[in-house]
Amino acid sequence: MAKAVRNSSTGSGKKSDSTQTGKRDGRTGKAASDKRSSKAGQAKQRAQTRSGQKQGFSMTRFIRDVRVELSKVTWPTRSELLVSTIVVLVAVAIAGVYTGALDWAFARALQLILPK
């Protein structure tokens, strides 16, 4: 009888998974992770056969999809854009002043600690 082992990746401590008990599945001795990887390959193959063609990159389809997605975007009004821009510029100015003040303070402290 196999001893149940706590799964360290999830920390759940459940005894349900066969890989936690050290057992192998009934197939040709492969571990359960092989089963998961083969399922992903099977799903990809099913998707290709459903569409009737192999899934590949098509520039025309990409541009068509981009146009569809851009039509779903809620674009800001001119006043909303102006207000957002001002907020960003003020935030950048505040961060710059804060960073500059800290830089000056640390430089001054180092001058006091390490005289020339």
TORTORLO-394512 format. One line per 5 residues: their letters; for each residue y, x, z of N, C-alpha, C, O. Coordinates in Angstrom, 1 decimal, decimal comma. Each point is the difference from the previous one (the first is absolute). Layout:
% residues N
A = Y:X:Z:Y:X:Z:Y:X:Z:Y:X:Z | ...
//
This chain:
% residues 116
MAKAV = -1,2:0,9:0,0:1,2:-0,9:0,0:1,2:0,9:0,0:0,1:0,9:0,8 | 0,9:-1,2:-1,7:1,2:0,8:-0,1:1,0:-0,4:1,0:0,2:-1,1:0,3 | 0,5:2,1:0,2:1,0:-0,2:1,0:1,3:-0,3:-0,7:0,4:0,6:-1,0 | 0,3:-1,7:1,5:1,3:-0,4:-0,6:1,1:1,1:0,3:0,1:0,5:1,2 | 0,7:-0,2:-2,2:1,0:1,0:0,2:1,4:-0,6:-0,3:0,1:-0,8:-0,9
RNSST = 0,8:1,1:1,8:1,4:-0,6:-0,2:0,6:0,6:-1,2:0,0:1,2:-0,2 | 0,6:-2,0:-0,7:0,7:0,4:-1,2:1,3:0,6:0,4:0,9:-0,7:0,5 | -0,7:2,0:-0,7:1,2:0,7:0,4:1,2:-0,4:-0,8:1,2:0,1:0,4 | -1,4:-0,5:-1,7:1,1:-0,3:-0,9:0,7:-1,3:0,4:1,2:-0,1:-0,1 | -2,0:-0,9:0,5:0,6:-1,3:0,4:0,1:-0,2:1,5:0,8:-0,7:0,5
GSGKK = -1,7:1,4:0,2:0,0:-0,1:1,5:-0,5:-1,4:0,5:0,3:-0,4:1,1 | -1,0:-0,3:-2,0:-0,4:-1,4:0,4:-1,2:0,0:0,9:-0,1:-0,9:0,8 | -0,8:1,8:-1,0:-1,2:0,1:0,9:-1,0:-1,1:-0,3:-0,9:-0,2:0,8 | 1,0:-0,4:-2,0:-0,9:-1,1:-0,3:-1,3:0,7:-0,5:0,0:1,1:-0,5 | -1,1:-1,9:0,6:-1,4:0,5:-0,3:-0,4:-0,5:-1,4:-1,2:0,1:-0,3
SDSTQ = 2,1:-0,8:-0,4:-0,5:-0,7:-1,2:-0,2:0,8:-1,2:-0,9:-0,3:-0,8 | 1,6:1,4:0,5:-0,1:0,8:-1,2:-1,2:0,9:0,1:-0,3:0,6:1,0 | -0,5:-0,6:-2,1:-1,2:0,9:0,0:0,4:1,5:0,0:-0,8:0,8:0,4 | 2,0:-0,5:-0,9:0,3:1,4:0,0:0,4:0,5:1,4:-0,1:1,2:0,3 | 0,4:-2,1:0,6:0,4:0,4:1,3:-1,3:0,3:0,8:0,0:0,8:0,9
TGKRD = -1,1:-1,4:-1,3:-1,3:0,3:0,8:-0,7:1,1:-0,7:-1,1:0,4:0,5 | 1,6:0,2:-1,5:-0,7:1,1:-0,7:-1,0:-0,4:-1,0:-0,7:0,9:-0,5 | 0,5:-2,2:0,3:-1,0:-0,4:-1,0:0,6:0,1:-1,4:1,2:0,0:-0,2 | -2,1:0,0:-0,7:0,4:-0,1:-1,5:-0,4:-1,3:-0,5:-0,9:-0,7:0,5 | 1,6:0,3:-1,6:-0,4:-1,3:-0,5:-1,3:0,1:-0,8:-0,5:1,1:-0,2
GRTGK = 0,0:-2,2:-0,2:-1,4:0,0:-0,6:0,0:0,5:-1,4:-1,1:0,3:-0,5 | 2,2:0,0:-0,2:0,0:0,6:-1,3:-0,5:1,4:0,1:-0,1:0,5:1,1 | 0,0:0,2:-2,1:-0,5:1,4:-0,1:0,5:1,0:1,0:0,2:1,1:-0,4 | 0,0:-1,5:1,6:0,5:0,9:1,0:1,4:0,3:0,0:0,5:0,9:0,7 | 0,3:-1,6:-1,5:1,5:0,3:0,0:0,6:-0,7:1,1:-0,4:-1,1:0,5
AASDK = 1,5:1,6:0,0:0,8:-0,5:1,1:0,8:-1,3:-0,5:0,1:-0,2:-1,2 | 0,4:-0,5:2,2:0,7:-1,2:-0,4:1,3:0,3:-0,7:0,5:-0,9:-0,7 | 0,1:2,1:0,9:1,2:0,3:-0,7:-0,2:0,0:-1,5:0,9:-0,3:-0,8 | -2,1:0,7:0,3:-0,3:0,0:-1,4:0,0:-1,4:-0,5:0,4:-0,3:-1,2 | -0,8:-0,7:2,0:0,0:-1,3:-0,4:1,4:-0,5:-0,3:0,2:-0,8:-0,9
RSSKA = 0,7:1,2:1,8:1,4:-0,4:-0,1:0,6:0,5:-1,3:0,7:-0,7:-0,7 | -0,9:2,0:0,4:0,5:0,6:-1,2:-0,5:-0,6:-1,3:0,7:-0,1:-0,9 | -2,0:-0,2:1,0:-0,6:-0,7:-1,2:0,6:-1,4:-0,2:0,1:-0,4:-1,2 | 0,2:-0,3:2,2:0,6:-1,3:-0,1:1,3:0,1:-0,6:0,4:-0,9:-0,8 | 0,4:1,9:1,1:1,3:0,2:-0,6:-0,1:0,2:-1,5:0,7:-0,5:-0,8
GQAKQ = -1,7:1,3:0,4:-0,2:0,2:-1,4:-0,5:-1,2:-0,7:0,4:-0,3:-1,2 | -1,2:-0,5:1,8:-0,5:-1,2:-0,6:1,2:-1,0:-0,1:0,0:-0,7:-1,0 | 0,9:0,6:1,9:1,1:-0,9:-0,1:0,9:0,4:-1,1:0,5:-0,9:-0,8 | -0,3:2,2:0,6:0,8:0,5:-1,1:-0,6:-0,4:-1,4:0,7:-0,4:-0,9 | -2,0:0,6:0,9:-0,8:-0,3:-1,3:0,1:-1,5:-0,3:0,2:-0,4:-1,1
RAQTR = -0,3:-0,5:2,2:0,1:-1,4:-0,2:1,4:-0,4:-0,5:0,1:-0,9:-0,9 | 0,9:1,6:1,4:1,4:-0,3:-0,4:0,2:0,3:-1,5:0,7:-0,7:-0,7 | -1,3:1,8:0,3:0,1:0,4:-1,4:-0,8:-1,0:-0,9:0,5:-0,3:-1,1 | -1,6:-0,2:1,5:-0,8:-0,9:-0,9:0,7:-1,4:0,0:-0,1:-0,7:-1,0 | 0,7:0,3:2,1:0,7:-1,2:0,0:1,2:-0,1:-0,9:0,2:-1,0:-0,7
SGQKQ = 0,5:2,1:0,6:1,2:0,0:-0,9:-0,4:0,2:-1,5:0,8:-0,2:-0,9 | -2,1:0,6:0,7:-0,4:0,1:-1,4:0,3:1,4:-0,6:-0,5:0,3:-1,1 | 1,3:0,5:1,8:0,3:1,3:-0,5:0,1:0,9:1,2:0,2:-0,4:1,2 | -0,2:1,7:-1,5:0,2:1,0:1,1:1,4:0,0:0,5:1,0:-0,2:-0,8 | -0,8:0,3:2,1:1,3:0,1:0,6:0,6:1,3:-0,3:-0,5:1,1:0,4
GFSMT = 1,6:-1,0:-1,1:0,7:1,2:-0,3:1,5:-0,2:0,0:0,4:-1,1:0,2 | 0,3:2,1:-0,4:1,5:-0,1:0,0:0,5:-0,4:-1,4:-0,4:0,6:-1,0 | 1,2:-1,6:1,0:0,6:-0,5:-1,2:1,5:-0,1:0,2:0,5:-0,7:0,9 | 0,3:1,4:-1,7:1,4:0,1:0,2:0,7:-1,4:-0,2:0,9:-0,4:0,7 | -1,4:-0,3:-1,7:0,6:-1,3:-0,3:-0,3:-1,0:1,2:0,9:-0,8:0,4
RFIRD = -2,1:0,9:0,1:-0,3:-0,9:1,2:0,8:0,4:1,2:0,5:-0,9:0,8 | -0,3:2,2:-0,6:0,8:0,5:1,1:1,4:-0,5:-0,1:0,6:-0,5:1,0 | 0,0:0,6:-2,1:1,4:-0,5:-0,2:0,1:-1,5:0,2:1,0:-0,5:0,5 | -2,0:-0,2:-1,0:0,0:-1,5:0,1:-0,1:-0,3:1,5:0,7:-0,9:0,5 | -1,5:1,6:0,3:-0,2:-0,3:1,4:1,3:0,4:0,8:0,4:-0,7:0,9
VRVEL = 0,3:1,8:-1,4:1,2:0,3:0,7:1,1:-1,0:-0,2:0,7:-0,4:0,9 | -0,6:-0,2:-2,1:0,9:-1,0:-0,3:-0,2:-1,3:0,8:0,9:-0,6:0,6 | -2,2:0,3:-0,4:-0,4:-1,2:0,8:0,4:0,2:1,5:0,6:-0,9:0,6 | -0,9:2,1:-0,1:0,3:0,3:1,4:1,6:0,0:0,2:0,4:-0,4:1,0 | 0,3:1,0:-2,0:1,5:0,1:0,2:0,6:-1,4:-0,1:1,0:-0,3:0,6
SKVTW = -1,7:-0,7:-1,2:0,5:-1,3:-0,1:-0,1:-0,7:1,4:0,7:-1,0:0,3 | -1,7:1,5:0,5:-0,2:-0,6:1,3:1,0:0,5:1,1:0,0:-0,5:1,1 | 0,7:1,6:-1,4:0,9:0,7:0,9:1,2:-0,9:0,3:0,6:-0,6:-0,9 | -0,2:0,5:2,2:1,2:-0,7:0,4:1,1:1,1:0,0:0,1:0,8:0,9 | 0,8:-0,9:-1,9:1,0:1,0:-0,1:1,2:-0,3:0,9:0,3:-1,2:0,1
PTRSE = 0,3:2,1:0,6:1,2:-0,3:0,8:1,2:-0,4:-0,8:0,2:0,5:-1,2 | 0,7:-1,3:1,8:1,2:-0,3:-0,6:0,9:1,2:0,1:-0,3:1,0:0,7 | 1,5:-1,0:-1,5:0,9:1,1:0,1:0,5:0,3:1,4:0,2:1,1:0,4 | 0,2:-2,2:0,3:0,5:0,1:1,4:-1,1:0,6:0,9:0,4:0,8:0,9 | -1,6:-1,3:-1,0:-1,1:0,6:0,8:-0,2:1,4:-0,2:-0,2:0,8:0,9
LLVST = 0,3:-0,4:-2,2:-0,2:1,4:-0,3:1,1:0,9:0,5:-0,2:1,1:0,5 | 1,4:-1,6:-0,5:1,2:0,7:0,5:-0,1:0,2:1,5:0,2:1,1:0,5 | -0,6:-2,2:0,2:-0,1:0,1:1,5:-1,1:1,0:0,3:0,1:0,8:1,0 | -1,3:-0,9:-1,7:-1,1:0,9:0,3:0,4:1,5:-0,2:-0,4:0,9:0,7 | 1,1:-0,7:-1,8:0,5:1,4:-0,3:0,9:0,5:1,1:-0,1:1,2:0,4
IVVLV = 1,0:-2,0:0,1:0,9:0,4:1,0:-0,7:0,3:1,3:0,3:1,0:0,7 | -1,3:-1,8:-0,4:-0,8:0,2:1,2:-0,8:1,4:-0,1:0,0:0,7:1,0 | -0,5:-0,4:-2,1:-0,7:1,2:-0,2:0,9:1,2:0,1:-0,3:1,0:0,7 | 1,5:-1,1:-1,3:1,0:1,1:0,0:0,5:0,2:1,5:0,1:1,2:0,4 | 0,1:-2,2:0,3:0,4:0,1:1,4:-1,1:0,6:0,9:0,3:0,9:0,8
AVAIA = -1,6:-1,3:-1,1:-1,1:0,6:0,8:-0,1:1,5:-0,4:-0,3:0,8:0,9 | 0,4:-0,4:-2,1:-0,1:1,4:-0,4:1,2:0,8:0,6:-0,2:1,1:0,5 | 1,4:-1,7:-0,4:1,1:0,7:0,6:-0,2:0,2:1,5:0,2:1,1:0,5 | -0,7:-2,1:0,2:-0,3:0,1:1,4:-1,1:1,1:0,3:0,1:0,8:0,9 | -1,2:-0,9:-1,8:-1,0:1,0:0,2:0,5:1,4:-0,3:-0,4:1,0:0,7
GVYTG = 1,3:-0,8:-1,6:0,6:1,3:-0,3:0,9:0,5:1,1:-0,1:1,2:0,3 | 0,9:-2,1:0,3:0,8:0,4:1,1:-0,9:0,4:1,2:0,3:1,0:0,7 | -1,3:-1,8:-0,4:-0,9:0,3:1,1:-0,7:1,4:-0,2:0,0:0,8:0,9 | -0,5:-0,6:-2,1:-0,7:1,3:-0,3:1,0:1,1:0,1:-0,4:1,1:0,5 | 1,6:-1,3:-1,0:1,0:1,1:0,0:0,4:0,3:1,4:0,1:1,2:0,4
ALDWA = 0,0:-2,2:0,5:0,4:0,2:1,4:-1,1:0,8:0,7:0,2:0,9:0,8 | -1,5:-1,3:-1,0:-1,1:0,7:0,6:-0,1:1,5:-0,5:-0,2:0,9:0,8 | 0,5:-0,7:-2,1:0,0:1,3:-0,5:1,0:0,9:0,7:-0,2:1,1:0,4 | 1,4:-1,7:-0,3:1,1:0,7:0,6:-0,3:0,4:1,5:0,3:1,1:0,5 | -0,8:-2,1:0,2:-0,4:0,1:1,4:-1,0:1,1:0,2:0,1:0,9:0,9
FARAL = -1,2:-0,9:-1,7:-1,0:1,0:0,1:0,5:1,4:-0,4:-0,4:1,0:0,7 | 1,2:-0,9:-1,7:0,6:1,3:-0,4:0,9:0,5:1,1:-0,1:1,2:0,3 | 0,9:-2,0:0,3:0,9:0,4:1,1:-0,9:0,5:1,2:0,3:1,0:0,6 | -1,4:-1,8:-0,3:-0,8:0,4:1,2:-0,7:1,4:-0,3:-0,1:0,8:0,9 | -0,3:-0,6:-2,1:-0,6:1,3:-0,3:1,0:1,1:0,0:-0,3:1,1:0,4
QLILP = 1,5:-1,4:-0,7:1,1:1,1:0,1:0,2:0,4:1,4:0,3:1,1:0,3 | -0,4:-2,1:0,6:0,2:0,3:1,4:-1,2:0,7:0,6:0,2:0,9:0,8 | -1,4:-1,2:-1,2:-1,2:0,6:0,5:-0,2:1,4:-0,6:-0,3:0,9:0,7 | 0,6:-0,7:-2,0:-0,2:1,2:-0,7:1,3:0,6:-0,5:0,3:-0,2:-1,2 | 0,5:0,8:2,1:1,3:0,5:-0,5:-0,2:1,1:-1,0:-1,1:0,7:0,0
K = 2,0:-0,5:-0,9:-0,1:1,1:-1,1:0,2:1,3:0,6:-0,1:1,0:-0,8
//
